[in-house]
Amino acid sequence: MARQTGEALKMLLRRPLRSALIASGVGVALGALIIAEAVAENGRMQTIREIGRMGANVIIVSAQQSRARGGRGRTGSEVTTLNIRDAASIAASTPGVVSTSVEYRGSAPVKFGALARQASASGVEASYGSLRSAPMLRGHFFNESDALSAQRVAVLGAQLARDLLGEDDPVGETLWIRGIPFRIVGVLPPRGTGVDAFDEDGVVFIPIRTAQRRLFQVDYVQRVFVRIDEAVTTLNQAASAIASVVAARHHLPNDQIGTQRADFRVETQGRLLDIRSTSARRLRAFEIGAAVLLIGAGSGGTLALQNLTVRERLSEVGTRRALGASRREIFLQFLAESVTASVLGGAIGSVSGFLVVKTVGWRFPLDAGIVAFIVCVSCCVCAACVPTWRSARLQPAVILRVS
């Protein structure tokens, strides 16, 4: 085997350009396949992280425009029918509720020292931190006493803290929001975009009553987050019970829950996860299609180049056959050359693909890389066998006459 490999390397070095083209066809296909696989795997892991960040057992009640008048939506920028009392009724009337938190979010200018920027200010309850499993990078989330007494305290998202204060510890400093001073009590770690489509890294969190009275002058909220104990009830059962509670408070008949006449909607993480999973499946389908095209292109290129190589070496094949070489020996010689070129190209492509993935910081399973290497190299080797086998089956006299 070592002798055949050595001879194959010598033959490949005699035609460096063509050998490089064969190897690069395999390498490019395999490298691109590894990168595409890493993109799909990264998307899947991001979905899992986002669901874990929010908590799969969280139900979201959101205000929405109702079509209660003549089938047309109400005018006005926001729906004002969802409030803190709805959240209290949900907690009191729904089995399995662990905690709830309301939210009102709006844009506001924030300033620290000489630095100022526009940011999202989110008014939430003290339970928001534990409900969303939000660990703290510095300090702490504001407590129930701060929330009930509408204290001017703030918790910063990671990116907002970096933009305004750099790497300094902001806990205890004063942040101005719409000209009102707030004492910074904590900073969240980087969390990114959650499943509710908001980027929490650029948000400043303040007590809901402070946001309603001092910043936005409203008495309603936009969302209610409800964490459910799935040992007591299922998410679907809890969602139905919550919808009934809110519908009763909003004087909405049960048969109109979930229709366009409702001024709220209830969403479980299961539904949001289905949306993410659908996107992941589409990405996976794209990845499979790209893999097929890449492997097909690599195999086709190998087939064409190997066919050209065999045609150029027909006189060599005919001479060796006339001197007594068997079909098997001819076939194995060309097979060794194609295997050597494909393995070298596959190795270079694999290393290049893994370096790109490593540089970007994506996760890629090693077993998937091994499978991709075997499949890609095998397809290219099989493609190279076709012209080799055809030439080996010809009679020596026919080969010499053709050549």
N, C-alpha and C positions, 0 to 999 in steps of 0.2 A: 504493500500500500504506500509506504514511504517512497519507493522507487517510482511508482506511477505518479505520485504527487510531484516529485522532483521533475520528472519529465514533462508533466503538465505545466509547471511553472516556466520551464525553459521554452516551451512552445508559446506560452502566453507572452513571454518577454520578447519573442521574435516579432510579435505584432502588438506593440504597446498601445497604440491608439485604439484599435478594435477591442483589445482586452479591457482597456479602461472604460470604453463605452458599455461593454457588457456588465462590468462591475458597477459602473455608475447607475445603469438602469435598475439593477437590483437595489443598490444602496439608496437611491432617491426614493424609490417606491417604499422601501422599508422605513426609512427615516420619516417620510411624510405620514406613513401609517401609524407610527408610534406617536407622533405629535397629534394626529387626529384622535387617536385613542385616549391620549392624555387630556385633550380638551373635553371629551365626553365624560371621562372619569372625574375631572375637576368640576364640571357642571353638576354631576350627581352628588358629589361630596358637599358642594355648596348648598344644594337643596337640603341635604340632611342637616347641615350646620344651621341653616336659617330656621328650619322647623324646630330644631333643638333650642335655638336662641329664644324663640317666642314661646315654645312649649306646645307640644301636639295636643294637649288637653285644654287649650284656650279657645273660647268662643268669642267672636267679635260681633257686637250689635252696633250698626252704623246708621246714622240718619240718612235718608234719601228723599229726593223730590217725589211727591205723590201726584198721581193724575186723578185727583178726586173731583175735579170740576170740569165736567163736559169732556173728559178724556184728555185734558190738556194739563201740562205741568204748571204748578204755581209759580208766579213770578217772585223774584227775590234771590239774593245771592246764597243764602244758607237756609237749611231747615232748622226750625227753632223748637221742635216738639220733643226732642230727647233731652232729658235733664238728670240731675243727680238723684232725684227721687225715684226715677226708673231703675237706677242701679240698686238703690236700697230695696225696692220691691223685688227685684230679681234675687238678691241675696236672701231675702226673708221667705220667699215663696217657692224657690226652685230647689229640689233635693240635690245634694251632692256638690253644692257651690262651696268652694274653698275660700275664694276671695274675689273681689271685684275692684275695678278702678275705672273712673271716667277719664276722658281726655278732651281738651279743646286746644287746637293748635292753630297758630297764625304766624304771620311774618312780622318781625319787629327789628328796629335798629338796636344793636348792642355796642357797647363801648367799654374798653378797659384802658385807662391811661390815655395815650394819644392815638390808640388803635381803635378803629370802628369798622363795622361791617353789618350787612343785613343777615339775619339768621331766623330760624324757626324757633318760636317760643311755645313750649308745650306745657299746658296746665294739666297736672295729673294729681291723683291722690297719693298718700304716703305708701299705700299698698302696691303701687305700680312697680317699685323696685323689686320686691320679692315676687310679685305675680309674674313678671317677665324674666325672672331668674337673672337679674342684672347685677353681676359682681362689680365692685368698685375698684378703680385704679388708685384713687386717693380719696381720703375723707369718708363720708357716709351719705346715704340718701336721706332726704329730710324725713322727719318723723311725724306721727299723727298729731302731736301738739302743734308743730309748725303749720300743718295743713289746716287744722280746725281754726286756728287763730289768724290765718291768712298772713303768715310771716313773709317777709321779703328775703327768701333764701333761694338759692339756685344750685342745680347740679348740671355740669357742663358735659356735652359729648366730647369725645377724644379729639376730633379734628378742630372743633371750635376752640377748645382749650389750647391746642398747638398754635392756631392762627393768632390768637390774642395774647398768649403768654409764653409761647415757645415751650421750653422744657422746664420752666419754673413751676414750683408748687403753688397753685392758685388758691388753695383752701385758706379761708379767712380774709381773702381780698374782696374788694368791692367791684361789682360789675353793674354797669348802668344799662337798663333796658327801657327804651322810650323815655329817657331822662329820669328814671326812677332807680334808686340805688338798691342792689341786691347783694347779700353776703353769700359768697361761694362756699358751699359746705362739702362738695364732693365732685369728682371727675370720673366718668365712666371709661372703661377700656375701649379700644376700637371694636366696633360691633358691625359696622356696615349696614346695608339695606336689609331690613327685616321682611317677613312675609306680608306685612301690611303696607309694603311699598314705600316706606319712609326711611331715609338715611338718618339714623340716630346719631351719627358722629358729628353732625353739624347742628344739633338741637340743644337748646338750654331748657331744662325741666324746672318748673316752679310749681308751688301748690296751686290747685285748681281754683280755689276761692280768690287767691291773689290775682291769678290770670283773669278771672271773670270781672273782678271789681276794679283792679288798678290798671290793667293793660287793655283789655278788649271790651269792657263794659257790656257783657252779655250775661244772661241767666240760663243758658242752655249749653249742651255739650255736643260733640260730633260723634263720639264713639264711647262704648262701654265694653271693657275687657272683662271676661268672666273665666276664671280657672275652675275646672271641674275635677272632682275626685272620681276617676273612672272605676274605682272599686265599688262605688255606690250606684252609679248610673252610667249609661253610655253617652257619647257625645251627641248622637242623633236624638236620643230621648231628652237630654238636657236642652238641646237647641229648640226642640218642639215646645218644651215647657216654658222656656224663656220667651219664645215668640208669643205664646198665649198670654203670659204676664204683661208684656209690653203692649200687645194688642188691646187687652182689657183696659189698661191705663189710657190708651189713645183712642178708646171708643171705636175700635175697628173690629168688625165681625170676623170670626175665626176663618170663614171661608174666603176671606180676602187677604189672609196672610200670605206673603210671597208674591202677591200680584202687584200691578202698577199703581193700585190705589193705596198701598201701604206706604207709610212715611218712614219706614225703617226696614232694614234687612238683617238677617241673622246668618253669619257665616262661621263654619267650623274650619279648623285647620285641615280636616280631611278634604274639604272642597278645594282649599288653596293648594294642598299637597297634590291633588289630582291635576290642577292646572300646571304645577311645576313638573309633575311626572309626565304629562303630555308633552311639555316642551323637551324634557329629557329624552322621551321616546323619539321625537322628531329629530333631535340631535343625533341619537343613536342610529336612526335610519339613514341620516345623511352620512354619518361616519362609515356605516357598512357600504353604502353606495360608493363613497370615496375610496374605501379599501378595495372594493372590487375593480374600480377603474384603475387605481394605482397598480394593483397586482397584474391586471390585464395588460396595462401599458408596459410594465416591466417585463412580463412574459413575452409579449409581442415583440418588443425590442430585442430581447435575447434570441427569440426564434429567427428574426430577420438577420441578425448579425451572425448567428451560428450557421444559418443556411448559406450566407455569403462566404463564410470561412471554409465550410465543407466544399463548396463549389470551386474555390480557389485551390484546394488541396486534393482534388480528384486524382491528379496524376500520382500523388504520394500514396493515396489509398489504393489505386490500381496496381502500383508497383509492389506494395507490401502484400496485397492479395496474391499477385502473381508469384511472389517469393514464398508463399505458403502461410501467410498470416490468416487467421480465421476471422469470420465475421464478428465473433465475440471479442477478439483482441482489438479489432478496429473500433468497435462500438465502445469498449471500455476506455480506450485511449481518449476519444473525444468526450466521453462522459466525464473522465477525470478532469479534463481541461475546463468543461463547463461548470462542474461542481466547485473546482478551485476558484474560478472567477466569481461565481455566485456567492460562495461563502465569504471570500474576501470583501466583495462589495456589500454583502449583507452585514458583515461585521463593522465596516466603516459606517454604513447607514445607521445601524443600531447605536453605535457610540455617538454619532452626531445627533441623532434624535434624542437620546437620553441627556446629552449635554444641553440641548435647547430646553428640554423639559425641566432639567435641574436649574438652569439659569433663571427661567421664568418663575420657578418655585411651585410648579404643579406636582401633584402626586400621580405616580404611574406604577401599577403592580408589575413586579418582575416576571411573574408567570405569564402575564399577557404579552410581555415583550418576547419571551421565549417562544410562545405559540406563534406570534406574528413572524418571528425570524424563520421558524421551521416552515410555515405555510408559504411565505414569500419565496424563500430559497427553493423549496420543493417545486413550486409552480414554474419558476424560471428554469430549473434543471430539467423538468419534464418537457418544457417547450424546446429546450436545446436538444433533447433526445430525438425529436422527430426527424430533422434532416440527417442527423448522424445515423439513425437506424435505416433510413432510406438508402443512403450511400453504401452502408455496409452490406446491404442485401444484393447490390448489383454484382454481376459477374465481372472478373478482372478485365476481360477483353472489351466489354461494353464500357467500363469506366475509362480505360485507356483510349478508346476510340472517341468518346465524348470529350475527354480532356484534351 
